C-alpha cells in the first residue's frame, strides 16, 4: 500500500533486468487483501488475518526499522521479514550530534531564550562551565546497531570522544569504540559517561530501561539523548531528574507518547532540545530506502540471502 513514485518503481524493477518484477500498489485495504492472493512479497504492513489471504507469501519488507509493532500472526508466519536497519541512521546521528552541541555550547539553554526576546548577551565567563566541549569526553551508547554505530563514529572521529557501548548481540568491537559490553554492564557504564545515548530497539527487555535509578546514577554534568524509541525511557523520571539537577540536560527525538501533550512538564525546561521523531527524515533517506528495497528485490529474485533479516522472536 506504499505509494511508490513511478520512477521508484522503475528503479526497483531495473535491479533485476532479466526477471519480470511485477509491483502492485493497492489503493485501500480491501484491494490489498485481493492482491495478496498472488503476492510472493509484501512491502510495508500486513496484519493478523490478512496472512490467510496470502498463500504464496515468502517475504515481507517492513517499511521502517523498528519492529515492536509486529503482531503474533506475523511472528508465527514462516515468511522472512526484513527491515530498514541502518537506512535512517545518517540523519538520526546528525540530529543527535546537533542536539548535543546545542546543549553543550549553551545554544538551547542560554541563547535561544534570549533570541525569542530579541536579546543577545554572553552568559557566564570564558572559564565558566556554561559552555563545555565534547573533545576528550566519554559517550555511552546503549545499542550499537545502525543508529548507535553512526552516532559512535561521529563522536569518535568528529569530536575525539571516547565511546563505550553495550549491545545484546555478540558484535565485534569497531575501532571507534573503546569498550563494548553486554547489557548487564549498563549500571557500571552510566556513572562514567558524559553523554548517555538510548539507541536500542524497543522490546519487553528494554522498555523503560532508562529509569529513575539510571538518571540518578548519571553525572550532574552529563546529558541524555533518546534517539531510537521513546518507550525506552520513563519520561516522568526524566522530568524529575531534570528538575532536581541529576543531569545537565537532554536531547529527545522520541517520546513515550507522541506527540507529548502541551501540558507535559518536559516543555518547562530550557536544557531540553526536542524534535518530533523526525531525525531520520530527508530526501536522501528516501533514495537509500528505494536502493535497499531494490537490492533486496534483486537478491530475492536471484535466490541470494536478503539484507536486514529480522529475528522475529527477538523483535529486531
C-alpha positions in Angstrom: 0.0 0.0 0.0 3.0 2.3 0.0 2.6 4.9 -2.8 5.9 4.4 -4.7 6.5 7.1 -7.3 6.7 5.8 -10.9 10.4 6.4 -11.1 10.9 4.5 -7.9 9.0 1.5 -9.3 11.3 1.6 -12.3 14.4 1.7 -10.1 13.2 -1.4 -8.2 12.3 -3.3 -11.4 15.6 -2.3 -13.0 17.5 -4.0 -10.2 16.6 -7.3 -11.9 16.7 -6.6 -15.6 16.5 -10.3 -16.7 13.4 -11.1 -14.5 9.9 -9.6 -14.7 9.2 -8.0 -11.3 5.5 -7.0 -11.0 4.8 -4.4 -8.4 1.1 -3.9 -7.5 0.1 -0.9 -5.3 -3.2 -1.2 -3.5 -5.4 1.8 -3.1 -7.1 0.5 0.1 -7.1 -2.4 2.5 -9.8 -4.4 0.6 -7.8 -4.2 -2.6 -4.7 -5.1 -0.7 -6.4 -8.3 0.5 -7.3 -9.2 -3.1 -3.8 -8.7 -4.4 -2.3 -10.7 -1.6 -3.6 -13.9 -3.2 -0.8 -13.8 -5.8 1.8 -12.0 -3.8 5.2 -13.6 -3.0 6.4 -10.4 -1.3 4.8 -7.6 0.6 6.2 -4.1 1.2 5.1 -2.5 4.4 2.4 -3.6 6.9 0.5 -6.9 6.9 -1.7 -7.8 9.8 -3.2 -10.7 11.6 -5.9 -12.4 9.5 -4.5 -10.9 6.3 -2.0 -13.7 6.2 -4.9 -16.0 5.4 -5.2 -14.2 2.1 -1.6 -14.7 1.2 -0.9 -18.4 0.4 2.2 -17.6 -1.6 3.8 -15.1 0.7 7.5 -15.7 1.4 9.0 -12.3 2.2 7.8 -9.1 4.0 9.9 -5.9 3.7 8.9 -3.7 6.6 8.6 0.0 5.9 10.6 1.0 8.9 13.5 -0.1 11.2 11.6 -0.7 14.5 9.7 -4.0 14.7 7.9 -3.6 18.0 4.5 -3.4 16.3 4.8 -6.9 14.8 1.8 -9.0 15.8 1.7 -12.6 16.8 0.4 -13.8 13.4 3.4 -12.3 11.8 5.8 -13.8 14.3 4.3 -17.2 13.7 4.2 -17.0 9.9 7.1 -18.7 8.0 7.8 -15.7 5.8 11.1 -13.9 6.1 10.9 -10.3 7.5 13.5 -7.6 6.5 13.6 -4.1 7.8 15.4 -0.8 7.2 18.0 -1.1 9.9 20.8 1.4 9.3 19.0 3.1 6.4 17.8 6.1 8.5 21.0 6.3 10.7 22.8 9.2 8.9 20.1 11.7 9.6 19.4 10.4 13.1 23.1 10.5 14.1 23.4 14.1 12.7 20.4 15.1 14.8 21.9 13.5 17.9 25.2 15.5 17.4 23.2 18.7 16.6 21.2 18.3 19.8 24.3 17.6 21.9 26.1 20.7 20.5 23.0 22.8 21.2 23.2 21.7 24.8 27.0 21.7 25.5 27.5 25.1 23.7 24.7 26.7 25.6 22.6 27.4 22.5 19.4 25.8 23.8 19.9 26.8 27.4 21.2 30.3 27.2 20.8 31.8 23.8 17.6 30.6 22.2 15.5 32.1 25.2 17.3 35.4 24.6 16.8 35.2 20.9 13.0 34.9 21.3 13.2 38.1 23.4 15.3 39.9 20.7 18.3 40.0 23.0 21.8 38.5 22.8 24.2 38.8 25.7 27.1 36.4 26.7 26.4 34.1 29.6 29.0 33.2 32.1 32.7 33.8 31.6 35.3 32.4 29.3 36.3 30.0 32.1 32.8 29.0 33.4 31.0 25.7 32.7 28.2 27.5 30.9 29.8 26.4 27.6 31.5 23.0 27.5 33.4 21.0 24.9 33.0 17.4 23.7 36.7 16.8 23.0 38.0 14.2 25.5 34.6 13.4 27.0 33.1 9.9 27.1 29.9 8.8 25.4 28.0 5.7 26.5 25.7 4.2 23.8 23.1 1.6 24.6 22.5 -0.3 21.4 25.3 -0.5 18.8 23.1 -1.1 15.8 22.6 1.3 12.9 21.8 4.3 14.9 24.3 3.6 17.7 27.1 2.9 15.3 26.6 6.0 13.3 26.5 8.2 16.4 29.6 6.4 17.8 31.5 7.1 14.6 30.7 10.8 14.6 31.5 11.2 18.2 34.9 9.4 17.9 36.1 10.7 14.5 34.4 14.1 14.6 34.8 15.1 18.2 37.6 12.9 19.7 35.3 11.4 22.2 35.8 8.1 23.9 32.9 5.7 23.2 31.7 2.9 25.5 28.8 0.8 24.3 26.5 -2.1 25.2 24.6 -4.4 22.9 22.6 -7.6 23.3 24.3 -9.2 20.2 27.8 -10.6 20.3 29.3 -8.0 17.9 32.9 -7.5 17.0 34.2 -4.2 18.6 34.6 -1.5 16.0 37.8 0.6 16.0 35.9 3.7 17.0 34.5 2.1 20.2 36.9 1.8 23.2 34.8 -0.8 25.1 31.9 -3.0 24.1 29.9 -4.9 26.7 26.8 -6.9 27.2 23.6 -5.2 28.5 24.4 -6.1 32.1 27.2 -3.5 32.1 24.7 -0.6 31.9 24.8 0.5 35.6 28.6 0.2 35.6 28.8 2.4 32.5 26.3 5.1 33.4 28.3 6.9 36.1 31.4 7.0 33.8 29.9 8.8 30.8 29.4 12.4 29.9 26.7 11.6 27.3 24.3 8.7 27.6 22.6 7.6 24.4 19.5 5.5 24.1 19.8 3.7 20.7 18.4 0.2 21.4 15.3 -1.3 19.8 12.1 -1.4 21.8 11.5 -4.8 23.3 10.0 -6.0 26.6 13.5 -6.1 28.0 14.3 -2.5 27.0 11.0 -0.8 27.9 11.7 1.9 30.5 15.3 0.7 31.0 16.3 4.4 31.4 14.5 5.0 34.7 14.9 6.9 37.9 17.8 4.7 39.1 19.7 5.3 35.8 19.2 9.0 35.8 20.1 9.3 39.4 23.4 7.5 38.7 24.5 9.9 35.9 27.0 12.7 36.4 25.3 16.0 37.1 27.2 17.4 34.2 26.1 14.6 31.8 23.5 14.7 29.0 20.9 12.1 28.0 20.0 11.6 24.3 16.9 9.5 23.2 17.2 8.6 19.5 15.6 5.2 18.8 12.3 4.6 20.6 10.5 6.7 23.3 9.3 3.8 25.3 12.9 3.0 26.3 12.8 5.8 29.0 10.5 6.8 31.8 9.6 10.4 30.9 8.4 11.4 34.3 11.6 10.0 35.8 13.5 12.2 33.3 11.4 15.2 34.4 12.3 14.6 38.0 15.9 14.2 37.1 16.0 17.5 35.2 14.0 19.3 37.9 16.3 18.1 40.7 19.5 18.6 38.7 20.6 15.0 38.5 21.9 15.6 34.9 22.7 18.6 32.8 20.1 18.3 30.0 18.5 16.1 27.4 18.1 15.8 23.7 14.9 13.9 22.7 13.8 12.9 19.2 11.5 10.3 20.5 9.0 10.4 23.4 6.9 7.6 25.1 3.7 9.2 23.9 4.0 11.1 20.6 3.4 13.9 20.4 3.6 14.8 24.1 0.6 16.8 25.3 1.1 20.5 25.6 0.6 20.2 29.4 3.6 17.9 29.8 6.3 19.3 32.1 9.0 18.4 29.7 8.2 21.7 27.9 9.2 23.7 31.1 13.0 23.1 30.7 15.4 25.3 28.8 18.0 22.5 29.0 16.0 20.2 26.8 16.0 20.2 23.0 13.4 18.1 21.1 12.4 17.1 17.6 9.2 15.3 16.6 10.5 11.8 15.8 11.8 13.3 12.6 15.5 12.9 12.9 15.6 10.2 10.2 13.7 12.3 7.6 15.4 13.7 4.5 15.3 13.4 0.7 18.5 11.3 0.9 16.8 8.9 3.2 14.2 8.2 0.5 16.9 7.4 -2.0 18.5 4.9 0.4 15.1 3.4 1.2 14.5 2.6 -2.5 18.0 1.4 -3.0 17.8 -1.0 -0.1 14.5 -2.4 -1.3 15.7 -2.7 -4.9 18.8 -4.6 -3.7 16.6 -7.0 -1.7 14.3 -7.5 -4.7 17.4 -8.4 -6.7 18.5 -10.8 -4.0 15.1 -12.4 -3.7 14.8 -12.9 -7.5 18.3 -14.5 -7.6 17.8 -16.6 -4.5 20.5 -14.8 -2.6 20.2 -14.2 1.2 18.4 -10.9 1.9 19.8 -7.9 3.8 18.5 -6.8 7.2 16.7 -10.0 8.1 14.8 -9.6 11.4 14.9 -12.1 14.2 11.1 -12.3 14.7 11.5 -13.9 18.1 13.9 -11.3 19.4 11.8 -8.5 17.8 14.6 -6.7 15.9 
